[in-house]
């Protein structure tokens, strides 16, 4: 890239910070934002395109151009290349191997939406390749992966946004919830309940042939080598027919080998907001206790004894001892959302509503002017990608930074470990390790499969 192009791109990045509402970049808007052609805008690439991969890409066209897409499923890749071409009138390059994306010097940032077991390896290697990173939640498969990502962010100085978009979007309902708590509208917080729903168990899923469009070996990557499993029942969705029951595609969230079930799926959203509101984004719990739970298969020493069915918890009620004597409950029962309870009242918030007496009282006693902006740390961004690009310009970390994300995600990971071992766990939030339980501590990390180790340099 020429010096003039770099200067033009910097002007564009600066302009995004003042853009406010989402904008479709017509030629006249291009000039207004300080660049002469779409090629001068930030250049992005997306790695992992099924489901959320396309969702975050499609929200980003107004801010960036996509030069490359990568996915190990040829059908998904081809479909998203065509959709991207229609959106930006320019065809992105297509790759099966994400490393070819990282080798390109013209790409400023990557958006990662692979299954969770790939997140850390790709993110670390992207940062060493000089890319800023937007990575979907949950950021990691294990607690120690989070510590590694923090180390590399600090070492490389890259900007890193986690895809917990409730911090920026959802009509600012969650920002309002945090502001209500911080303004004392429910008094001293005593209890916060995160409803994240459960999931269904699966039938036995047989070994079957790998779809010709899928590179199963590369999909597994850092995870253990296993056979491809799927039932013939199909559902229509992204990339054509998708197995309803499999150890691939979106069903990966139901397997501990690749994800953490609902605890790290919806939990990564609601536990995040809960911790933010009660001021626990830079600390952690003292204890995590599985009060009630159901695992779909038998476990021994924390490991599933069969491997032909989903193995993440189907239902659960987890008790978490948080700082300042706040009780946190994470449950599969009830409404999806967060219930805050304090000495002066209670209210409920989710993506569609925020209700309760403290909310109703806002009509007569609104929040102080600027309360939402104070929570956010400035003017609320148009969307989560806009916040990411603003951070790319300022070289400050965005609203969903890796440190606060990892702190709350530790609660979700510990909840899964506690259920797998069927016992409560005491946690040291300073040392970030389980107290007096060597077996449980062995679950804080996981070794990558040979040939898929993380490349720890540029």
Secondary structure, 3 states (H helix, E strand, C coil): CCHHHHHHHHHHHHHHCCCCCCCCCCHHHHHHCCCCCHHHCCEEEEECCCCHHHHHHHCCCCCCEEEEEECCEHHHHHHHHHHHHHHHCCCCEEECCHHHHHCCCCCCEEEECCCHHHHHHHHHHHHHCCCEEEECCCCCCCHHHHHHHHHHHHHHCCCEEECCHHHCCHHHHHHHHHHHHHCCCCCCEEEEEEECCCCCCCCCCCECCCCCCECHHHHHCCCCCCCCEECCCEEEECCEEEECCECCHHHHHHCCCCCCHHHHCCHHHHHHHHHHHCCCCCCCCCEEEEEEEECCCCEECCEECCCCCCCCCCEEEEEEEEHHHEEEEEECCCCCEEEEEECCEEEEECCCCEECHHHHHHHCCCCCCCHHHHHHCCCCCCCHHHHHHHHHHHCCCCCCCHHHHHHHHHHHHHHHHHHHHCCCEEEECCCCEECCCHHHHHHHCCCCCCCCCCCCCC
